């Protein structure tokens, strides 16, 4: 009898645990030969006339030709040709937007002074309320002038620009190979991870439109900037070309 009761408890407990696990609801594995235009938008040029330098005095021009899909990876190549830096910036705005869950990417960083790769999200209402009121979730930022450092940051109306909602984490091998960059986002808080390491938690006591715009869908952005206010205005021109490789993006809810 005890064995039957124990078996029932174990089975019930296992089923309950399984029901609590998040399910994979979307993934981008970058298979095939071209980006899926049902998922991705290109943002092109230097941001002018509305947002010259992409709001940060960045130096690059974004094109449709600085990327390839190679062996299941998105590879963004950052180039310098004469006095022009070129790169790629893509978004899922209006096509793949998510509210809450675990969002992660497996990526390999470009390196060198002046490089600024990112994997991040913006609120889907940005066209209506503008930035930073829409909110911003920077799952990964890396600047080549600070080797071995990963930035994880949130921007809100209450705190943006040189945000206090930010953490810089030293990870000695971050430039070597692929690493997983993730957030786990609920209605109460956002946890940031690099590989299996929890590096930052954002959980404001007071949640309103100025401190917590994270109660709505957000879309993804992948890009590599050159220079800029955060990337650093001094650029080592000997480092180019550089490559930012992304193996996948996954969303669990």
C-alpha positions as CSV (number, residue, x, y, z in Angstrom):
1,X,0.0,0.0,0.0
2,X,2.8,2.4,0.9
3,X,4.5,1.7,-2.4
4,X,1.2,2.5,-4.3
5,X,0.8,5.8,-2.4
6,X,4.4,6.7,-3.0
7,X,4.1,5.9,-6.7
8,X,1.0,8.1,-6.9
9,X,2.7,11.0,-5.2
10,X,5.8,10.8,-7.4
11,X,3.7,10.6,-10.5
12,X,1.5,13.5,-9.5
13,X,4.5,15.6,-8.4
14,X,6.3,14.9,-11.7
15,X,3.3,15.9,-13.7
16,X,2.8,19.0,-11.7
17,X,6.4,20.0,-12.2
18,X,6.2,19.4,-15.9
19,X,3.1,21.6,-16.2
20,X,5.1,24.4,-14.5
21,X,7.9,24.3,-17.0
22,X,8.0,26.9,-19.7
23,X,7.4,25.8,-23.3
24,X,9.3,26.9,-26.3
25,X,7.0,29.3,-28.2
26,X,9.3,30.7,-30.8
27,X,12.8,30.1,-32.1
28,X,14.9,31.5,-34.9
29,X,17.7,29.1,-35.9
30,X,18.9,31.1,-39.0
31,X,18.6,28.1,-41.3
32,X,18.3,28.6,-45.0
33,X,20.1,31.1,-47.1
34,X,18.2,34.4,-46.5
35,X,16.5,36.0,-43.5
36,X,12.8,35.5,-43.4
37,X,11.1,38.8,-44.2
38,X,8.0,37.6,-42.4
39,X,10.1,37.8,-39.2
40,X,12.8,40.4,-39.7
41,X,12.9,44.1,-40.7
42,X,16.1,45.9,-41.8
43,X,16.9,49.3,-40.4
44,X,19.2,51.1,-42.9
45,X,21.5,54.0,-43.2
46,X,22.7,56.3,-40.4
47,X,19.3,57.0,-38.9
48,X,18.9,60.4,-40.5
49,X,16.9,62.6,-40.7
50,X,14.9,61.6,-37.6
51,X,17.6,59.8,-35.5
52,X,21.0,60.7,-36.9
53,X,23.8,58.6,-35.5
54,X,21.0,56.3,-34.2
55,X,20.7,58.6,-31.1
56,X,24.2,57.8,-29.9
57,X,26.6,59.6,-32.4
58,X,27.4,56.2,-33.9
59,X,29.6,56.0,-37.0
60,X,28.2,53.1,-39.0
61,X,25.8,52.8,-41.9
62,X,23.5,49.9,-41.8
63,X,23.0,47.9,-45.0
64,X,21.3,44.8,-46.3
65,X,24.6,43.3,-47.5
66,X,26.6,43.1,-44.3
67,X,25.2,39.8,-43.2
68,X,25.0,36.1,-44.3
69,X,23.4,32.9,-43.0
70,X,26.2,30.4,-42.7
71,X,25.8,26.9,-41.3
72,X,22.8,27.9,-39.3
73,X,24.3,31.1,-37.9
74,X,23.5,34.7,-38.6
75,X,26.9,36.3,-39.3
76,X,27.0,40.1,-39.3
77,X,30.3,41.4,-40.8
78,X,31.4,44.9,-39.7
79,X,33.6,46.5,-42.3
80,X,35.6,49.7,-43.0
81,X,35.9,50.8,-46.6
82,X,37.6,54.1,-47.1
83,X,36.0,56.3,-44.5
84,X,32.8,54.4,-44.2
85,X,31.9,51.8,-41.5
86,X,29.1,49.4,-42.4
87,X,27.1,46.9,-40.4
88,X,23.6,45.3,-40.1
89,X,20.7,46.1,-37.8
90,X,17.5,43.9,-37.9
91,X,14.4,43.9,-35.8
92,X,11.2,41.8,-35.3
93,X,9.0,44.9,-34.8
94,X,5.4,44.2,-35.8
95,X,6.2,40.6,-36.6
96,X,7.5,38.8,-33.5
97,X,6.7,40.5,-30.2
98,X,6.6,38.9,-26.7
99,X,5.4,39.8,-23.2
100,X,7.1,37.8,-20.3
101,X,9.1,34.6,-20.5
102,X,12.7,33.6,-21.0
103,X,14.4,35.2,-24.0
104,X,17.8,34.0,-25.0
105,X,20.4,34.1,-27.7
106,X,23.5,32.1,-28.3
107,X,26.2,34.4,-29.8
108,X,29.9,34.9,-30.4
109,X,31.1,38.5,-30.0
110,X,33.2,40.7,-32.3
111,X,36.1,42.4,-30.5
112,X,38.3,45.5,-30.7
113,X,38.2,49.1,-29.7
114,X,35.1,50.8,-31.2
115,X,33.0,47.6,-31.6
116,X,29.5,47.6,-29.9
117,X,27.4,44.5,-30.5
118,X,24.0,44.1,-28.9
119,X,21.0,41.8,-28.4
120,X,18.1,43.9,-27.0
121,X,14.4,44.7,-27.0
122,X,12.1,47.7,-27.3
123,X,8.5,48.2,-26.3
124,X,6.1,47.7,-29.1
125,X,4.4,51.1,-28.4
126,X,7.6,53.1,-29.2
127,X,5.9,54.7,-32.3
128,X,3.2,56.1,-30.0
129,X,5.0,57.1,-26.8
130,X,8.7,57.4,-28.0
131,X,11.9,56.4,-26.2
132,X,12.5,55.8,-23.3
133,X,8.8,55.8,-22.2
134,X,8.4,52.6,-24.3
135,X,11.1,50.8,-22.3
136,X,14.3,49.0,-23.3
137,X,15.7,45.7,-22.3
138,X,19.4,45.3,-23.1
139,X,20.0,41.6,-22.8
140,X,23.6,41.9,-24.1
141,X,25.8,44.8,-24.8
142,X,29.6,44.6,-25.2
143,X,32.0,47.4,-26.0
144,X,35.4,46.4,-27.3
145,X,37.2,49.2,-25.3
146,X,36.4,47.2,-22.1
147,X,37.5,43.6,-22.7
148,X,35.9,40.8,-20.6
149,X,32.9,42.9,-19.6
150,X,29.2,42.3,-20.4
151,X,26.6,45.0,-19.8
152,X,23.0,44.2,-18.9
153,X,20.7,47.3,-18.7
154,X,17.1,48.5,-18.5
155,X,16.0,51.9,-19.7
156,X,12.8,53.6,-18.5
157,X,11.4,57.1,-18.4
158,X,12.5,57.3,-14.8
159,X,16.1,56.1,-15.5
160,X,17.7,56.3,-18.9
161,X,20.9,57.5,-20.7
162,X,23.6,56.7,-18.1
163,X,21.1,54.3,-16.5
164,X,21.3,53.3,-12.9
165,X,19.4,50.2,-13.8
166,X,22.5,48.5,-15.2
167,X,25.2,46.0,-14.3
168,X,28.6,45.5,-15.7
169,X,29.9,41.9,-15.2
170,X,33.4,40.7,-15.7
171,X,33.6,37.3,-17.5
172,X,37.2,36.4,-18.4
173,X,36.4,34.2,-21.4
174,X,33.5,36.1,-22.9
175,X,35.3,36.8,-26.1
176,X,36.0,33.1,-26.6
177,X,33.5,31.1,-28.5
178,X,29.7,31.2,-28.1
179,X,27.8,32.2,-24.9
180,X,24.2,32.3,-24.0
181,X,22.7,35.7,-23.1
182,X,19.2,35.6,-21.5
183,X,16.5,37.3,-19.5
184,X,13.7,35.8,-17.5
185,X,10.9,38.3,-17.4
186,X,7.8,38.2,-15.3
187,X,5.2,40.7,-14.2
188,X,7.3,41.3,-11.1
189,X,10.9,41.4,-12.1
190,X,13.5,40.8,-14.8
191,X,16.6,38.5,-14.2
192,X,19.6,38.7,-16.5
193,X,21.8,35.7,-17.2
194,X,25.1,35.0,-19.0
195,X,25.4,31.3,-19.6
196,X,24.1,29.9,-16.3
197,X,25.2,32.9,-14.2
198,X,22.6,35.3,-12.8
199,X,24.3,38.7,-13.2
200,X,21.5,41.2,-12.5
201,X,17.9,41.5,-11.2
202,X,15.6,44.5,-11.7
203,X,12.6,44.6,-9.4
204,X,11.4,48.1,-8.5
205,X,9.2,48.5,-5.5
206,X,7.0,51.0,-7.2
207,X,5.8,50.0,-10.6
208,X,4.2,52.7,-12.8
209,X,4.5,53.9,-16.4
210,X,7.8,55.6,-15.6
211,X,9.5,52.8,-13.7
212,X,8.0,49.7,-15.2
213,X,7.0,49.9,-18.9
214,X,7.6,46.1,-19.0
215,X,3.9,45.1,-18.9
216,X,3.5,45.0,-22.7
217,X,4.9,43.2,-25.7
218,X,8.5,43.9,-26.8
219,X,10.4,43.2,-30.0
220,X,14.0,42.0,-30.7
221,X,16.9,43.9,-32.2
222,X,20.2,42.5,-33.3
223,X,23.0,44.9,-34.4
224,X,26.6,46.0,-34.2
225,X,27.4,49.7,-33.9
226,X,30.8,51.3,-34.4
227,X,31.9,54.0,-32.0
228,X,29.2,56.3,-30.4
229,X,28.7,57.7,-27.0
230,X,28.7,54.2,-25.3
231,X,30.8,52.3,-27.8
232,X,33.6,54.9,-27.5
233,X,34.5,57.6,-30.0
234,X,38.1,56.2,-30.5
235,X,38.0,53.4,-33.0
236,X,40.9,51.0,-33.8
237,X,40.7,50.8,-37.6
238,X,43.1,47.9,-37.7
239,X,40.5,45.5,-36.3
240,X,38.2,45.3,-39.3
241,X,36.5,43.3,-40.6
242,X,34.9,41.8,-37.5
243,X,32.0,39.3,-37.2
244,X,29.1,38.9,-34.8
245,X,27.7,35.4,-35.0
246,X,24.3,34.4,-33.6
247,X,23.4,30.8,-33.5
248,X,19.8,31.1,-32.4
249,X,17.1,33.1,-30.5
250,X,14.6,31.3,-28.4
251,X,11.5,32.4,-26.4
252,X,10.0,30.2,-23.6
253,X,6.8,31.0,-21.9
